[in-house]
Amino acid sequence: MLSVVVAAPYLGHHAFCVTVATLLLHGVTLPWMIRSLGVEGRESFHDALAEADAMHAVTQAALERLENASDGAPESVTNRLRKAAEHRNNSIWERLGRPETELGEAPSVIYRRLRLEMLAAEREALVSLRDTGRINDDILTRTLHELDLEEAILSR
């Protein structure tokens, strides 16, 4: 009986250490194991669906405001703004469904990649025009600024 009483504090301390070690081991290795096995929860799908739904609502609000605020604006301008809003909205919906590996590159990704290539060519042409004296530094600066803004929007 004396040996049980003497061993009890040792067993309690040992059990505590085993419990803590087990929790630490699982806590550290479980996220790695989940990532390495490629396990995905439904939360990412629900988040993507909620984001797409929110973007749809935002786009509708923007289009309504465009219709109300566009009195006297050229139709070419309002059509361009409408198409840009719809394009942004559609690119969100493209993320839903099958994985990108099955679908290949999404149209919005292709558009972004090609437009960035075009912007690079436009920059090179502007610098060449400045170097040959066809435009001055002020014109170069203003037009490069416009290209930079568009690139920033595409790169977000």
Buried (B, 14 or more C-beta within 10 A) or exposed (E): EEEEEEEEEEEEEEEEEEEEEEEEEEEEEEEEEEEEEEEEEEEEEEEBBEBBEEBBEBBEEBBEEBEEEBEEEEEEEBEEBBEEBEEBBBBBBBBEEEEEEEEEEBEBEEBBEEBEEEBEEBBEEBEEBBEEEEBEEEEBEEBBEEBEEBBEEEEE
